[in-house]
Amino acid sequence: FHKDDETFSVLWTAYQPDLRAFCQDWEADRARYGDIHTFEARPPEAGQGLFNISAVPWASFRSLHLELPEANDYLLPIFTLGRYRKENGRTLLPLAMQVHHGVTDGFHVGRFFNRLQAWADSAPEMGA
């Protein structure tokens, strides 16, 4: 997100299985590409298995739908994270997932969310 003109750019970071290492890489990528005001601040590299994660930390939501009228054949999942909040000693984070039904179905989306919740329930606190 570019505060000066309130636009955004797509930026990706290579996967790291260690969360702290991934976050460090993300911060380095953001420092390097974050001031580039084009749609793809860091163009994708061939062979990269990319998927979209959007953050909307300004809003909390119970559901979200992205209208992609020109993307009938867009098969990658799109994840959108909202503003987190603390409630009863737990950190709650809204997460929406949009998928193309030709690629996945509700059963597998449910399995994904159940596994993600189990992982989150067992993960140690990262701190502030």
C-alpha positions as CSV (number, residue, x, y, z in Angstrom):
1,F,0.0,0.0,0.0
2,H,1.3,3.4,-1.0
3,K,0.3,6.0,1.6
4,D,1.2,8.9,-0.7
5,D,-1.4,8.1,-3.3
6,E,-3.4,5.4,-1.6
7,T,-2.7,2.8,-4.3
8,F,-1.2,-0.7,-4.0
9,S,1.2,-2.9,-5.9
10,V,1.5,-6.6,-6.1
11,L,4.7,-7.8,-4.3
12,W,5.7,-11.4,-3.7
13,T,8.3,-13.1,-1.4
14,A,9.7,-16.6,-1.9
15,Y,8.5,-19.2,0.5
16,Q,10.6,-20.0,3.5
17,P,9.4,-22.8,5.9
18,D,10.7,-20.9,8.9
19,L,8.2,-18.1,9.6
20,R,10.8,-15.7,11.1
21,A,13.1,-16.2,8.0
22,F,10.1,-15.6,5.7
23,C,9.2,-12.4,7.6
24,Q,12.8,-11.1,7.3
25,D,12.7,-11.9,3.5
26,W,9.4,-10.1,3.2
27,E,10.8,-7.0,5.0
28,A,13.8,-7.0,2.6
29,D,11.5,-7.3,-0.4
30,R,9.3,-4.6,0.8
31,A,12.3,-2.3,1.4
32,R,13.6,-3.0,-2.1
33,Y,10.3,-2.9,-4.1
34,G,7.9,-1.1,-1.8
35,D,8.3,2.4,-3.4
36,I,7.6,1.1,-7.0
37,H,4.2,2.4,-8.0
38,T,3.3,-0.1,-10.7
39,F,0.8,-2.9,-10.4
40,E,3.5,-5.6,-10.2
41,A,6.3,-4.0,-8.2
42,R,8.2,-7.2,-8.4
43,P,7.2,-9.2,-11.6
44,P,6.7,-12.9,-11.1
45,E,9.5,-15.2,-12.1
46,A,8.9,-18.2,-14.3
47,G,8.1,-21.4,-12.4
48,Q,7.1,-19.6,-9.2
49,G,4.0,-21.2,-7.6
50,L,2.3,-18.0,-6.6
51,F,-1.1,-17.3,-4.9
52,N,-2.6,-14.0,-3.7
53,I,-2.8,-12.8,-0.2
54,S,-4.3,-9.3,0.4
55,A,-4.3,-7.5,3.7
56,V,-7.1,-5.1,4.6
57,P,-5.9,-4.1,8.2
58,W,-8.3,-1.2,8.2
59,A,-11.4,-3.3,8.4
60,S,-12.8,-6.3,10.1
61,F,-15.3,-8.5,8.2
62,R,-17.4,-11.7,8.4
63,S,-17.4,-12.3,4.7
64,L,-15.8,-10.8,1.6
65,H,-16.3,-11.3,-2.1
66,L,-14.0,-10.0,-4.9
67,E,-15.8,-9.4,-8.2
68,L,-13.4,-10.5,-11.0
69,P,-15.6,-10.1,-14.1
70,E,-12.7,-10.6,-16.5
71,A,-11.2,-13.5,-14.6
72,N,-13.4,-16.5,-15.4
73,D,-10.4,-18.6,-15.9
74,Y,-8.4,-17.3,-12.9
75,L,-7.7,-20.5,-11.1
76,L,-5.4,-19.4,-8.2
77,P,-6.9,-19.0,-4.7
78,I,-7.2,-15.5,-3.3
79,F,-6.8,-15.0,0.5
80,T,-7.8,-11.7,2.1
81,L,-6.9,-10.9,5.7
82,G,-8.7,-8.2,7.7
83,R,-8.0,-6.3,11.0
84,Y,-7.2,-8.6,13.9
85,R,-8.6,-8.2,17.3
86,K,-8.1,-9.6,20.8
87,E,-11.1,-11.3,22.4
88,N,-11.2,-13.5,25.5
89,G,-7.4,-13.9,25.5
90,R,-7.4,-15.0,21.8
91,T,-6.2,-13.2,18.7
92,L,-8.9,-13.3,16.0
93,L,-8.1,-12.6,12.4
94,P,-10.7,-12.4,9.6
95,L,-9.7,-14.5,6.6
96,A,-11.6,-14.9,3.4
97,M,-10.7,-17.4,0.7
98,Q,-12.0,-17.1,-2.9
99,V,-11.5,-20.1,-5.2
100,H,-12.7,-21.1,-8.6
101,H,-15.1,-24.0,-8.3
102,G,-13.6,-25.7,-11.3
103,V,-10.4,-26.2,-9.3
104,T,-11.7,-26.9,-5.7
105,D,-14.9,-27.4,-3.8
106,G,-16.3,-26.6,-0.4
107,F,-15.0,-29.9,1.1
108,H,-11.4,-29.0,0.4
109,V,-11.9,-25.4,1.4
110,G,-13.3,-26.6,4.7
111,R,-10.3,-29.0,5.1
112,F,-7.9,-26.1,4.5
113,F,-9.6,-23.9,7.1
114,N,-9.7,-26.7,9.7
115,R,-6.0,-27.5,9.2
116,L,-5.1,-23.8,9.4
117,Q,-7.1,-23.3,12.6
118,A,-5.5,-26.4,14.2
119,W,-2.1,-25.0,13.2
120,A,-2.9,-21.6,14.6
121,D,-4.2,-23.1,17.9
122,S,-0.9,-25.0,18.3
123,A,1.4,-22.2,17.2
124,P,3.4,-20.3,19.9
125,E,2.9,-16.6,20.2
126,M,5.1,-14.5,17.9
127,G,5.0,-11.5,20.1
128,A,4.3,-7.9,18.9
